[in-house]
């Protein structure tokens, strides 16, 4: 089913660099935030909790599959979970990821802070903020419903070497693309 084009609220990313808090739980690498970075959706704010990686991307745009996806998880004051998905094509080296990769720990390492490291989440958000939106579930068991998913329409690039570096840190971890099961997928106009 094709997405329904509609006037969705604008996204405004107020992400700030934060001291690097990072963990590899064997499933993915997570970068945690506690610095007040926020996403506003038409004036409604949600605070960035963490971002993590999926191999392969786990979402498709017009049938295209992507080797890597990043999930930026936010929580509103009312407890609503909002996940922003950025997908990556193979191409040029991604500078924000290049700065982060040397700090990514091996699986089984306790969460750590990197005193001289900083996570720049905004460097991993596309310059164009058009998106697809749907209501769904978390991607990891127990796959709890109630997540607002926002998939950015503009993919970014990362190099083959960067994808290979992520593959050495954790296994393929994307949930298979799910049927819509009657869910409406909306597409922002711009």
C-alpha positions in Angstrom: 0.0 0.0 0.0 1.3 3.4 -0.9 1.8 6.0 1.8 -0.8 8.7 2.2 0.7 12.2 1.5 -0.5 14.7 4.1 0.6 17.9 5.8 2.5 16.3 8.8 3.9 18.6 11.5 7.5 19.8 10.9 10.4 18.2 12.7 12.8 20.4 14.6 16.0 18.7 15.9 17.6 20.5 18.9 20.4 18.0 19.4 23.5 19.0 21.3 26.9 17.4 21.5 27.0 15.3 24.7 29.7 13.4 26.6 30.0 10.0 25.0 28.2 7.3 27.0 28.4 4.1 24.9 27.7 0.4 25.3 27.8 -2.7 23.1 25.2 -5.1 24.5 26.0 -7.8 21.9 22.9 -6.9 19.9 23.9 -3.4 18.9 26.0 -0.4 20.0 24.0 2.2 21.9 24.9 5.8 22.6 23.0 7.2 25.5 22.1 10.9 26.1 21.2 12.8 29.2 21.8 16.4 28.0 18.4 17.6 27.1 18.7 17.0 23.3 15.1 17.2 22.0 13.0 16.6 19.0 10.0 18.9 18.4 7.1 17.6 16.3 4.8 20.5 15.5 5.6 22.1 18.9 5.4 18.8 20.9 8.7 17.9 22.5 10.4 14.6 23.1 13.8 14.1 24.7 16.5 12.0 23.0 17.3 9.0 25.2 19.7 7.1 22.9 20.5 6.0 19.4 21.6 2.6 18.1 22.3 0.8 14.9 20.6 -2.0 12.9 22.2 -4.2 10.2 20.5 -4.3 7.7 18.4 -1.1 7.9 15.1 -2.9 8.5 12.9 -0.3 6.7 12.4 0.1 2.9 11.7 3.3 0.9 9.9 2.6 -2.3 11.2 -1.0 -2.2 14.8 0.0 -1.6 16.7 -1.9 1.1 19.5 -0.3 3.1 22.5 -1.9 4.7 22.3 0.2 7.9 19.7 2.0 9.9 20.0 4.2 13.0 17.1 4.5 15.5 17.0 7.7 17.6 14.7 6.9 20.5 12.9 9.8 22.3 10.4 10.0 25.1 7.8 12.7 25.6 6.9 14.1 29.0 3.7 11.9 28.8 5.8 8.8 28.2 5.2 8.5 24.4 8.0 6.7 22.6 9.1 8.4 19.3 11.7 6.7 17.1 13.4 8.5 14.3 14.9 6.2 11.7 17.8 7.3 9.4 18.7 4.9 6.7 22.2 4.7 5.0 23.2 3.8 1.5 26.7 2.7 0.6 28.8 5.7 -0.6 31.1 8.2 0.9 32.5 8.0 4.4 30.1 9.5 7.0 32.1 12.0 9.1 30.0 11.8 12.2 30.3 8.0 12.2 34.0 8.2 11.5 34.4 10.2 14.7 32.3 7.7 16.7 33.7 4.4 15.4 37.0 4.4 17.3 35.1 4.7 20.6 32.7 1.8 19.9 33.5 -1.1 22.4 33.4 -4.8 21.8 30.4 -6.8 22.9 30.2 -7.6 26.6 32.1 -4.4 27.7 30.3 -2.5 30.4 28.8 0.9 29.5 31.5 3.5 29.6 32.0 7.2 29.3 34.7 8.6 27.0 36.0 11.8 28.7 37.4 13.3 25.5 34.7 11.9 23.2 31.5 13.6 22.3 28.4 12.2 20.5 27.1 14.5 17.7 23.7 13.1 17.0 22.8 16.0 14.7 25.6 15.0 12.4 23.6 11.8 11.6 20.3 13.5 10.7 19.7 14.3 7.0 19.5 18.0 6.1 16.0 17.5 4.6 13.4 16.7 7.2 10.7 15.1 5.1 9.5 11.8 6.7 7.1 8.9 6.7 5.1 8.3 9.9 3.2 5.3 11.3 2.3 3.9 14.7 4.0 0.5 15.5 5.9 -1.5 18.1 9.4 -1.7 19.5 11.7 -3.8 17.3 13.1 -5.9 20.1 11.1 -8.4 22.2 8.5 -8.0 23.7 7.8 -5.7 20.7 5.5 -3.5 22.8 3.0 -1.4 20.8 2.7 2.4 21.1 5.8 3.7 19.3 5.4 6.6 16.9 7.8 5.8 14.0 9.3 8.6 11.9 11.4 7.3 8.9 13.4 10.1 7.3 12.8 10.2 3.5 16.4 11.3 2.7 19.0 8.5 3.3 22.6 9.4 4.2 25.7 7.6 3.1 28.4 5.6 4.8 31.4 3.8 3.3 31.7 0.0 2.9 34.6 0.1 5.4 32.2 1.7 8.0 29.5 -0.9 7.4 32.2 -3.6 7.8 33.4 -2.0 11.0 29.8 -2.2 12.4 29.5 -5.8 11.3 32.6 -6.7 13.3 31.0 -5.2 16.5 27.6 -6.9 16.4 25.6 -9.4 14.2 22.7 -8.7 11.9 20.0 -7.5 14.2 17.1 -6.0 12.2 13.6 -7.4 12.5 12.2 -8.4 9.2 10.0 -5.8 7.4 6.6 -6.2 8.9 3.2 -6.2 7.0 1.2 -3.0 7.5 -1.7 -5.0 9.1 -4.1 -2.1 8.3 -1.7 0.6 9.7 -1.7 3.8 7.8 1.7 5.1 6.6 1.7 8.8 6.1 4.2 10.8 4.0 5.0 14.4 4.7 4.5 16.8 1.8 8.0 18.3 1.4 
